[in-house]
Amino acid sequence: MKTRIWPFILATSFLFSETVYAGNEGDPHYTAAGFFDIHVCNWPEKPRFLMALFSTPRFDEIAKIAVFAPDRKHVGDLDLTKFRAFKTKPGQAKRAFIAHFDLPEKAVDGWYRAEINLKDGSRTEARDFVIHQMMGQPTGPQPVPGSSNVPASTELRWDPVPGARFYEVFVKDVWAGYETTDSGLLTEPRYVPPEGLLQPGGEYVWRIHARDSDGNVLLGDFNHGSLGPEMSFTVR
């Protein structure tokens, strides 16, 4: 099966955050223009990298978003033509601009900075503290990849990932082409799919995302995380 980088994993729970700037003035990740975060990622498809995100309801006002490392070197710009569009529960339209950057050869822990330039000529800045740690990828999945005749009531399990406090599981129905099911954040290395998700005769692909934290005034949504490979199974 061809490996795909599933677009919904590019931004997990932080993409759907409904938190607004009001009430977060003391958090350097938030500005009146939007929310900035950057993570150290360990994925099977590519070498360890930095993933930067800026989500905002003011996307039409953004002219440029430049990211700088703690040593003030320019890491790169977010591509404003590439984004995930979504709505919060109140119905507010937002966009999340996401980019992958190569990890510097001699990465320095500290504050990464996003310089946000608006079309009216104003400029604002958001920051995220990054500790350059690498989280191992999930191992020991059950059912094992390629399993067949798995019961529809099966529980998806894996070994605890050192340093991970939270997990997220993504399950996709291969043949039906349905939207991927997201488990939400889990505190244990196990996921029980809701009743009716796995159907007799169905083929499914699942992946595990592990992360070190969930919301931190210093580290943002999380500091570092990992993503397991695609794993398939069929249901009897």
Phi and psi in degrees as GROMACS dihedral restraints (atoms count N, CA, C in turn):
[ dihedral_restraints ]
;  ai    aj    ak    al  type     phi  dphi    fc
    3     4     5     6     1   -69.6    20    10
    4     5     6     7     1   135.2    20    10
    6     7     8     9     1   -77.3    20    10
    7     8     9    10     1   134.2    20    10
    9    10    11    12     1  -122.9    20    10
   10    11    12    13     1   143.9    20    10
   12    13    14    15     1   -90.4    20    10
   13    14    15    16     1   104.6    20    10
   15    16    17    18     1   -67.5    20    10
   16    17    18    19     1   125.0    20    10
   18    19    20    21     1   -63.1    20    10
   19    20    21    22     1   -29.1    20    10
   21    22    23    24     1   -70.4    20    10
   22    23    24    25     1   -18.6    20    10
   24    25    26    27     1   -80.2    20    10
   25    26    27    28     1   -15.1    20    10
   27    28    29    30     1   -59.4    20    10
   28    29    30    31     1   -27.6    20    10
   30    31    32    33     1  -149.9    20    10
   31    32    33    34     1   117.1    20    10
   33    34    35    36     1   -94.6    20    10
   34    35    36    37     1  -117.0    20    10
   36    37    38    39     1   -64.0    20    10
   37    38    39    40     1   -30.2    20    10
   39    40    41    42     1   -65.8    20    10
   40    41    42    43     1   -25.6    20    10
   42    43    44    45     1   -65.9    20    10
   43    44    45    46     1   -29.8    20    10
   45    46    47    48     1  -102.4    20    10
   46    47    48    49     1    11.3    20    10
   48    49    50    51     1   -61.7    20    10
   49    50    51    52     1   135.8    20    10
   51    52    53    54     1  -101.3    20    10
   52    53    54    55     1     4.6    20    10
   54    55    56    57     1   -66.5    20    10
   55    56    57    58     1   135.1    20    10
   57    58    59    60     1  -111.3    20    10
   58    59    60    61     1   174.4    20    10
   60    61    62    63     1   -63.3    20    10
   61    62    63    64     1   -40.9    20    10
   63    64    65    66     1   -57.7    20    10
   64    65    66    67     1   125.8    20    10
   66    67    68    69     1    94.3    20    10
   67    68    69    70     1    -7.5    20    10
   69    70    71    72     1  -121.7    20    10
   70    71    72    73     1    23.7    20    10
   72    73    74    75     1   -59.6    20    10
   73    74    75    76     1   -26.7    20    10
   75    76    77    78     1   -86.5    20    10
   76    77    78    79     1    -2.0    20    10
   78    79    80    81     1   -98.2    20    10
   79    80    81    82     1   116.7    20    10
   81    82    83    84     1   -67.9    20    10
   82    83    84    85     1   -10.9    20    10
   84    85    86    87     1   -74.5    20    10
   85    86    87    88     1   -22.1    20    10
   87    88    89    90     1  -102.8    20    10
   88    89    90    91     1   137.8    20    10
   90    91    92    93     1  -132.4    20    10
   91    92    93    94     1   172.2    20    10
   93    94    95    96     1   -64.2    20    10
   94    95    96    97     1   -17.3    20    10
   96    97    98    99     1   -90.1    20    10
   97    98    99   100     1   -20.4    20    10
   99   100   101   102     1   154.8    20    10
  100   101   102   103     1  -167.1    20    10
  102   103   104   105     1  -117.5    20    10
  103   104   105   106     1   133.3    20    10
  105   106   107   108     1  -118.9    20    10
  106   107   108   109     1   140.3    20    10
  108   109   110   111     1  -153.6    20    10
  109   110   111   112     1   153.3    20    10
  111   112   113   114     1  -145.5    20    10
  112   113   114   115     1   139.8    20    10
  114   115   116   117     1  -130.1    20    10
  115   116   117   118     1   155.3    20    10
  117   118   119   120     1   -92.7    20    10
  118   119   120   121     1   122.6    20    10
  120   121   122   123     1  -118.4    20    10
  121   122   123   124     1   141.0    20    10
  123   124   125   126     1  -123.1    20    10
  124   125   126   127     1    99.3    20    10
  126   127   128   129     1  -114.9    20    10
  127   128   129   130     1   153.5    20    10
  129   130   131   132     1   -72.2    20    10
  130   131   132   133     1   -20.1    20    10
  132   133   134   135     1   -81.4    20    10
  133   134   135   136     1   -13.4    20    10
  135   136   137   138     1  -159.9    20    10
  136   137   138   139     1   163.9    20    10
  138   139   140   141     1   -62.6    20    10
  139   140   141   142     1   161.6    20    10
  141   142   143   144     1   -50.8    20    10
  142   143   144   145     1   139.4    20    10
  144   145   146   147     1  -148.5    20    10
  145   146   147   148     1   171.6    20    10
  147   148   149   150     1  -101.9    20    10
  148   149   150   151     1   133.8    20    10
  150   151   152   153     1  -114.6    20    10
  151   152   153   154     1   119.4    20    10
  153   154   155   156     1  -107.1    20    10
  154   155   156   157     1   145.4    20    10
  156   157   158   159     1  -140.2    20    10
  157   158   159   160     1   140.4    20    10
  159   160   161   162     1  -134.7    20    10
  160   161   162   163     1   116.7    20    10
  162   163   164   165     1  -110.7    20    10
  163   164   165   166     1   141.1    20    10
  165   166   167   168     1  -160.2    20    10
  166   167   168   169     1   145.0    20    10
  168   169   170   171     1   -85.8    20    10
  169   170   171   172     1    -7.8    20    10
  171   172   173   174     1  -101.9    20    10
  172   173   174   175     1    37.1    20    10
  174   175   176   177     1   -61.1    20    10
  175   176   177   178     1   -29.8    20    10
  177   178   179   180     1   -71.1    20    10
  178   179   180   181     1   -14.6    20    10
  180   181   182   183     1   -96.1    20    10
  181   182   183   184     1    -9.2    20    10
  183   184   185   186     1   -80.7    20    10
  184   185   186   187     1   130.3    20    10
  186   187   188   189     1  -102.3    20    10
  187   188   189   190     1   -36.3    20    10
  189   190   191   192     1  -164.2    20    10
  190   191   192   193     1   144.0    20    10
  192   193   194   195     1  -130.4    20    10
  193   194   195   196     1   112.9    20    10
  195   196   197   198     1  -110.1    20    10
  196   197   198   199     1   139.2    20    10
  198   199   200   201     1  -112.7    20    10
  199   200   201   202     1   135.4    20    10
  201   202   203   204     1  -126.5    20    10
  202   203   204   205     1   143.5    20    10
  204   205   206   207     1   -80.2    20    10
  205   206   207   208     1   169.5    20    10
  207   208   209   210     1   -57.6    20    10
  208   209   210   211     1   -28.2    20    10
  210   211   212   213     1   -85.8    20    10
  211   212   213   214     1    11.2    20    10
  213   214   215   216     1    74.8    20    10
  214   215   216   217     1     5.0    20    10
  216   217   218   219     1   -74.0    20    10
  217   218   219   220     1   143.8    20    10
  219   220   221   222     1   -73.5    20    10
  220   221   222   223     1   117.2    20    10
  222   223   224   225     1   -80.6    20    10
  223   224   225   226     1   -40.8    20    10
  225   226   227   228     1   157.8    20    10
  226   227   228   229     1   175.6    20    10
  228   229   230   231     1  -110.7    20    10
  229   230   231   232     1   148.0    20    10
  231   232   233   234     1   -77.1    20    10
  232   233   234   235     1   136.3    20    10
  234   235   236   237     1   -81.2    20    10
  235   236   237   238     1   110.3    20    10
  237   238   239   240     1   -73.3    20    10
  238   239   240   241     1    -7.1    20    10
  240   241   242   243     1   -89.4    20    10
  241   242   243   244     1    -7.4    20    10
  243   244   245   246     1  -117.5    20    10
  244   245   246   247     1   117.7    20    10
  246   247   248   249     1  -158.0    20    10
  247   248   249   250     1   165.3    20    10
  249   250   251   252     1  -109.3    20    10
  250   251   252   253     1   122.6    20    10
  252   253   254   255     1   -95.4    20    10
  253   254   255   256     1   138.8    20    10
  255   256   257   258     1  -157.9    20    10
  256   257   258   259     1   174.4    20    10
  258   259   260   261     1  -129.9    20    10
  259   260   261   262     1   143.3    20    10
  261   262   263   264     1   -77.5    20    10
  262   263   264   265     1   169.9    20    10
  264   265   266   267     1   -58.5    20    10
  265   266   267   268     1   -35.9    20    10
  267   268   269   270     1   -69.4    20    10
  268   269   270   271     1    -6.3    20    10
  270   271   272   273     1    95.8    20    10
  271   272   273   274     1     9.8    20    10
  273   274   275   276     1   -75.7    20    10
  274   275   276   277     1   128.3    20    10
  276   277   278   279     1   -75.7    20    10
  277   278   279   280     1   135.4    20    10
  279   280   281   282     1  -140.2    20    10
  280   281   282   283     1   161.4    20    10
  282   283   284   285     1  -131.2    20    10
  283   284   285   286     1   145.7    20    10
  285   286   287   288     1  -116.7    20    10
  286   287   288   289     1   114.9    20    10
  288   289   290   291     1   -89.6    20    10
  289   290   291   292     1   128.0    20    10
  291   292   293   294     1  -131.3    20    10
  292   293   294   295     1   139.2    20    10
  294   295   296   297     1  -144.0    20    10
  295   296   297   298     1   147.8    20    10
  297   298   299   300     1  -103.9    20    10
  298   299   300   301     1   130.9    20    10
  300   301   302   303     1  -123.2    20    10
  301   302   303   304     1   144.3    20    10
  303   304   305   306     1   -62.1    20    10
  304   305   306   307     1   141.1    20    10
  306   307   308   309     1   -75.7    20    10
  307   308   309   310     1   129.3    20    10
  309   310   311   312     1   -56.5    20    10
  310   311   312   313     1   145.3    20    10
  312   313   314   315     1   -58.1    20    10
  313   314   315   316     1   -40.6    20    10
  315   316   317   318     1  -117.6    20    10
  316   317   318   319     1    76.1    20    10
  318   319   320   321     1   -69.9    20    10
  319   320   321   322     1   137.3    20    10
  321   322   323   324     1  -110.9    20    10
  322   323   324   325     1   128.1    20    10
  324   325   326   327     1   -64.8    20    10
  325   326   327   328     1   145.9    20    10
  327   328   329   330     1   149.7    20    10
  328   329   330   331     1  -163.7    20    10
  330   331   332   333     1   -83.3    20    10
  331   332   333   334     1   118.1    20    10
  333   334   335   336     1   -86.9    20    10
  334   335   336   337     1   145.5    20    10
  336   337   338   339     1  -126.1    20    10
  337   338   339   340     1   133.5    20    10
  339   340   341   342     1  -108.3    20    10
  340   341   342   343     1   122.0    20    10
  342   343   344   345     1   -99.5    20    10
  343   344   345   346     1   113.4    20    10
  345   346   347   348     1  -104.5    20    10
  346   347   348   349     1   116.7    20    10
  348   349   350   351     1  -103.2    20    10
  349   350   351   352     1   127.8    20    10
  351   352   353   354     1   -98.5    20    10
  352   353   354   355     1   158.8    20    10
  354   355   356   357     1   -66.9    20    10
  355   356   357   358     1   -19.3    20    10
  357   358   359   360     1   -83.4    20    10
  358   359   360   361     1     3.9    20    10
  360   361   362   363     1    94.5    20    10
  361   362   363   364     1    -8.9    20    10
  363   364   365   366     1   -80.1    20    10
  364   365   366   367     1   162.9    20    10
  366   367   368   369     1  -143.4    20    10
  367   368   369   370     1   143.1    20    10
  369   370   371   372     1  -137.9    20    10
  370   371   372   373     1   169.0    20    10
  372   373   374   375     1  -138.5    20    10
  373   374   375   376     1   138.8    20    10
  375   376   377   378     1  -125.5    20    10
  376   377   378   379     1   154.3    20    10
  378   379   380   381     1  -135.7    20    10
  379   380   381   382     1   153.1    20    10
  381   382   383   384     1  -142.7    20    10
  382   383   384   385     1   131.4    20    10
  384   385   386   387     1   -85.2    20    10
  385   386   387   388     1   129.0    20    10
  387   388   389   390     1  -120.6    20    10
  388   389   390   391     1   129.3    20    10
  390   391   392   393     1  -107.4    20    10
  391   392   393   394     1   120.8    20    10
  393   394   395   396     1   -81.5    20    10
  394   395   396   397     1    75.8    20    10
  396   397   398   399     1  -107.9    20    10
  397   398   399   400     1   156.3    20    10
  399   400   401   402     1  -119.3    20    10
  400   401   402   403     1   125.9    20    10
  402   403   404   405     1   -91.8    20    10
  403   404   405   406     1   133.6    20    10
  405   406   407   408     1   -66.2    20    10
  406   407   408   409     1   153.6    20    10
  408   409   410   411     1   -78.2    20    10
  409   410   411   412     1   150.6    20    10
  411   412   413   414     1   -58.6    20    10
  412   413   414   415     1   142.8    20    10
  414   415   416   417     1  -132.2    20    10
  415   416   417   418     1   172.0    20    10
  417   418   419   420     1    65.5    20    10
  418   419   420   421     1    38.7    20    10
  420   421   422   423     1   -69.1    20    10
  421   422   423   424     1   144.6    20    10
  423   424   425   426     1  -133.2    20    10
  424   425   426   427     1   124.0    20    10
  426   427   428   429     1   -68.8    20    10
  427   428   429   430     1   154.1    20    10
  429   430   431   432     1   -68.2    20    10
  430   431   432   433     1   151.0    20    10
  432   433   434   435     1   -54.2    20    10
  433   434   435   436     1   135.6    20    10
  435   436   437   438     1    86.2    20    10
  436   437   438   439     1     5.6    20    10
  438   439   440   441     1   -63.9    20    10
  439   440   441   442     1   147.5    20    10
  441   442   443   444     1  -125.6    20    10
  442   443   444   445     1   162.0    20    10
  444   445   446   447     1    57.2    20    10
  445   446   447   448     1    38.3    20    10
  447   448   449   450     1   -76.8    20    10
  448   449   450   451     1   136.0    20    10
  450   451   452   453     1   -61.6    20    10
  451   452   453   454     1   145.8    20    10
  453   454   455   456     1   -64.4    20    10
  454   455   456   457     1   -20.4    20    10
  456   457   458   459     1   -95.1    20    10
  457   458   459   460     1    16.6    20    10
  459   460   461   462     1   -63.9    20    10
  460   461   462   463     1   152.6    20    10
  462   463   464   465     1  -106.2    20    10
  463   464   465   466     1   131.4    20    10
  465   466   467   468     1   -87.1    20    10
  466   467   468   469     1   126.6    20    10
  468   469   470   471     1  -132.6    20    10
  469   470   471   472     1   163.3    20    10
  471   472   473   474     1  -161.0    20    10
  472   473   474   475     1   168.1    20    10
  474   475   476   477     1   -73.7    20    10
  475   476   477   478     1   147.1    20    10
  477   478   479   480     1   -58.3    20    10
  478   479   480   481     1   137.7    20    10
  480   481   482   483     1   -93.7    20    10
  481   482   483   484     1   121.5    20    10
  483   484   485   486     1   -54.5    20    10
  484   485   486   487     1   128.4    20    10
  486   487   488   489     1    89.3    20    10
  487   488   489   490     1    -9.7    20    10
  489   490   491   492     1   -87.8    20    10
  490   491   492   493     1   132.7    20    10
  492   493   494   495     1  -105.9    20    10
  493   494   495   496     1   -20.9    20    10
  495   496   497   498     1  -139.2    20    10
  496   497   498   499     1   153.2    20    10
  498   499   500   501     1  -133.2    20    10
  499   500   501   502     1   160.2    20    10
  501   502   503   504     1  -143.5    20    10
  502   503   504   505     1   133.1    20    10
  504   505   506   507     1  -114.2    20    10
  505   506   507   508     1   138.1    20    10
  507   508   509   510     1  -120.3    20    10
  508   509   510   511     1   127.0    20    10
  510   511   512   513     1  -123.7    20    10
  511   512   513   514     1   129.5    20    10
  513   514   515   516     1  -125.3    20    10
  514   515   516   517     1   135.1    20    10
  516   517   518   519     1   -80.2    20    10
  517   518   519   520     1   113.2    20    10
  519   520   521   522     1   -65.1    20    10
  520   521   522   523     1   -45.6    20    10
  522   523   524   525     1   -85.1    20    10
  523   524   525   526     1   -35.4    20    10
  525   526   527   528     1   -78.1    20    10
  526   527   528   529     1   -22.5    20    10
  528   529   530   531     1    70.1    20    10
  529   530   531   532     1    23.1    20    10
  531   532   533   534     1   -71.6    20    10
  532   533   534   535     1   163.4    20    10
  534   535   536   537     1   -60.2    20    10
  535   536   537   538     1   147.3    20    10
  537   538   539   540     1   -68.8    20    10
  538   539   540   541     1   138.2    20    10
  540   541   542   543     1   -88.0    20    10
  541   542   543   544     1   131.5    20    10
  543   544   545   546     1  -110.0    20    10
  544   545   546   547     1   126.4    20    10
  546   547   548   549     1   -70.2    20    10
  547   548   549   550     1   -19.1    20    10
  549   550   551   552     1    77.6    20    10
  550   551   552   553     1   177.4    20    10
  552   553   554   555     1   -73.1    20    10
  553   554   555   556     1   133.9    20    10
  555   556   557   558     1  -116.8    20    10
  556   557   558   559     1   146.0    20    10
  558   559   560   561     1  -102.1    20    10
  559   560   561   562     1    -3.7    20    10
  561   562   563   564     1  -128.3    20    10
  562   563   564   565     1   153.8    20    10
  564   565   566   567     1   -78.8    20    10
  565   566   567   568     1    59.0    20    10
  567   568   569   570     1  -157.5    20    10
  568   569   570   571     1   149.9    20    10
  570   571   572   573     1  -145.5    20    10
  571   572   573   574     1   126.3    20    10
  573   574   575   576     1  -101.8    20    10
  574   575   576   577     1   107.8    20    10
  576   577   578   579     1   -59.0    20    10
  577   578   579   580     1   142.4    20    10
  579   580   581   582     1   -60.8    20    10
  580   581   582   583     1   150.1    20    10
  582   583   584   585     1   -56.9    20    10
  583   584   585   586     1   131.2    20    10
  585   586   587   588     1    95.3    20    10
  586   587   588   589     1   -11.7    20    10
  588   589   590   591     1   -69.1    20    10
  589   590   591   592     1   -45.9    20    10
  591   592   593   594     1   -92.9    20    10
  592   593   594   595     1   120.2    20    10
  594   595   596   597     1  -107.3    20    10
  595   596   597   598     1   146.3    20    10
  597   598   599   600     1   -54.8    20    10
  598   599   600   601     1   133.1    20    10
  600   601   602   603     1    82.5    20    10
  601   602   603   604     1    -0.9    20    10
  603   604   605   606     1   -81.6    20    10
  604   605   606   607     1   157.6    20    10
  606   607   608   609     1  -119.7    20    10
  607   608   609   610     1   134.4    20    10
  609   610   611   612     1  -133.2    20    10
  610   611   612   613     1   152.2    20    10
  612   613   614   615     1  -124.0    20    10
  613   614   615   616     1   135.5    20    10
  615   616   617   618     1  -135.2    20    10
  616   617   618   619     1   155.3    20    10
  618   619   620   621     1  -139.5    20    10
  619   620   621   622     1   155.5    20    10
  621   622   623   624     1  -119.5    20    10
  622   623   624   625     1   130.0    20    10
  624   625   626   627     1  -111.5    20    10
  625   626   627   628     1   130.9    20    10
  627   628   629   630     1  -115.7    20    10
  628   629   630   631     1   146.5    20    10
  630   631   632   633     1  -148.4    20    10
  631   632   633   634     1   159.5    20    10
  633   634   635   636     1   -88.2    20    10
  634   635   636   637     1   -22.2    20    10
  636   637   638   639     1  -155.2    20    10
  637   638   639   640     1   179.6    20    10
  639   640   641   642     1  -144.9    20    10
  640   641   642   643     1    85.7    20    10
  642   643   644   645     1    86.6    20    10
  643   644   645   646     1   114.2    20    10
  645   646   647   648     1  -155.1    20    10
  646   647   648   649     1   132.5    20    10
  648   649   650   651     1   -65.1    20    10
  649   650   651   652     1   -22.1    20    10
  651   652   653   654     1   -92.4    20    10
  652   653   654   655     1   -48.1    20    10
  654   655   656   657     1   -97.8    20    10
  655   656   657   658     1    -4.3    20    10
  657   658   659   660     1    79.5    20    10
  658   659   660   661     1  -150.8    20    10
  660   661   662   663     1   -61.7    20    10
  661   662   663   664     1   -44.9    20    10
  663   664   665   666     1  -162.7    20    10
  664   665   666   667     1   163.5    20    10
  666   667   668   669     1   -93.9    20    10
  667   668   669   670     1   -51.0    20    10
  669   670   671   672     1  -143.2    20    10
  670   671   672   673     1   151.1    20    10
  672   673   674   675     1  -155.4    20    10
  673   674   675   676     1   175.2    20    10
  675   676   677   678     1  -141.3    20    10
  676   677   678   679     1   160.2    20    10
  678   679   680   681     1  -130.6    20    10
  679   680   681   682     1   129.8    20    10
  681   682   683   684     1   -80.7    20    10
  682   683   684   685     1   167.7    20    10
  684   685   686   687     1   -74.0    20    10
  685   686   687   688     1   167.1    20    10
  687   688   689   690     1   -64.9    20    10
  688   689   690   691     1   139.8    20    10
  690   691   692   693     1  -135.8    20    10
  691   692   693   694     1   131.8    20    10
  693   694   695   696     1  -111.2    20    10
  694   695   696   697     1   155.4    20    10
  696   697   698   699     1  -157.6    20    10
  697   698   699   700     1   158.0    20    10
  699   700   701   702     1  -116.6    20    10
  700   701   702   703     1   153.4    20    10
  702   703   704   705     1  -107.5    20    10
  703   704   705   706     1   136.4    20    10
